Amino acid sequence: MAEKSNRTRRWVLLGAGTAIAGGLAIREYRLIPQDYAGEQIAVATAHMQAQQGAIFLIDIRTPREWRATGIGEGAHPIDMRREDFVQALELLTEGNRAAPVALICARGVRSARLSNHLTQAGFTNIIDVPEGMLGSAAGPGWVRAGLPVTDYEEGA
């Protein structure tokens, strides 16, 4: 009886370990940005170019994220989950799909995915900021680089 109990316990532990490992693997996969063949720039460059008016810097994160860290100075907050995201972007760029648009998210995952999507949708000058606001393998990110942020004001 004790041997059967030990075997059952081993199978339960093995199953639990496998489930945990699988869950971690899926989590890590979701954090890996898609390859983006277009231009990429560092956060300091994105900040400088946004301040100079050379690019439209779009913070594609959510309002909850904007409240938590602020919005990079010079960035336009447009939640990528908006059903009218493309229309909002076209309004900002006055319909110019060739305008230089740089996308930033938290860690470069969503910005790479959306960069690919917008390029496929006909935008010809999409730039990814792979460091994101919080840093990634590409670099420390906007916040840790000490670049200025502005508070997010709902409805502004």
N, C-alpha and C positions, 0 to 999 in steps of 0.2 A: 504494500500500500504506500509506503514512504517513497519507494522508487517511482511509482506512477505519479505521485504528487510532485516529485522533483522534475520528472519529464514534462509534466503539464506546466510547471512554473518556468522551465527553460523555454518552452514554446511561447508562452505568454511574453516573457522578456524578449525573446528573439523577435516576435511580432511587433512589440512596442518599439523596440530599437529600429526595426526596419521602417515603421511608420514615421518615426521622428526623423530618421535619415532622409527619407523621401520628402518629407515636409520641408526640411532645410534645403534640399537640392532644388525643389520648386521655388522656394523663396529666393535663393541665390540666382537662379535662372531669370526670374522676373526682375532682378536688379542689374542684369547685364544689358547695357544699351544695345540696340540694333546698330549694325554698321550703317554709317551715313557717309556717302561718297562725296557729299558737298563740302563746302568750306566750314571750318571750325575755328573759333577764336577763344582766347582766354578771357576770364572775367574782367581783368584790368583793361584789356583792349575793348571789350564790349562796353564797359563803363565810359571810357574815353570817347569812343565813336558815338555812343548815344548822346553824350553831353554836347558833342560837336554837331549833332544832327545828321551824321553820316549814315546811321542805321536806325531802323525802328527796332528797339529792344522790347520784346514781349515776354512778360513773366506769365507763363501758362499754368501756374499752380492754382490751388484753390483759395478761396477767401480765408479759410481756416489757417492755411499756411502763410498767407500774406499777413494775417494778424499776428502770427507767432514770431516771424522774423523781420517783418517789414518788407518793403518792395525796393529792389535795387534802384538807386537814384537814376532817373532818366528812363526807367522801364515803364511800359504800359501794362497794367494787369488785365489780362483777358483769360479767364478760366477756360482751359481747353475742352472742358466738358460741355460747354455751351453748345446747344444745337445750332446756333447761328455764328459759331466761331469764325468760319470763313468769311461770312458777310461782315462781321465786326472788324476783321483784319482788312478786308477790302475798303471799308469805310475809313479806317485809319490811314491807309496808304492811298486814298482817293482813287481806288480801282486799279492802281499800278501794280500788276503782278510781277513786275521786274524790279520793284523797289527792294533795297536790301533790308531783309527782316531777320533779326537774330532772335532765337528762341532760348529761353532759360527756364529750367524747372528746379527741383530740389537737388538731384544728383546726376542729371544728364540722361536718364533713361527715357522719360516721357518726351523730352525735347528732341532726342534722336528719332524716336518713332514718329512724332508729329512732323519733323523735318522731312522725313521720307514721304509721309502722307501729303503734305502740302506741295512737295515737288511733283508728285504724281498728279496732283490736282491742277498743275499748270503754273505754280509760282516758280520763277526762274532764278531767284537770288536769296534762297533760304540759307541761313547761317546757324549752325548749332553752337551752343555754349556748353560743352560737355562737363565742365566742372560743376555747374549748377550753383545754387545758392549755398548748399551745405557741403560741397566737396565730393569728389569721386576719385577714381584712379587717375583722372586727367589733371587733378590739381586740388588745391585747398578749398576752392569755392569762394563765392562772394563774401560771405559773412566772415570766415576765418582770414580772408585776405584783408579785412578791415575796410572794405569799400563802403561808402555811405549808403544808408537805406532811409526810406521815408516811411512813416506810419501809414497803414492802410486805413482809409476812411470809407466806410460802407456808403454806397450811393454817391460817392464823389466822382 
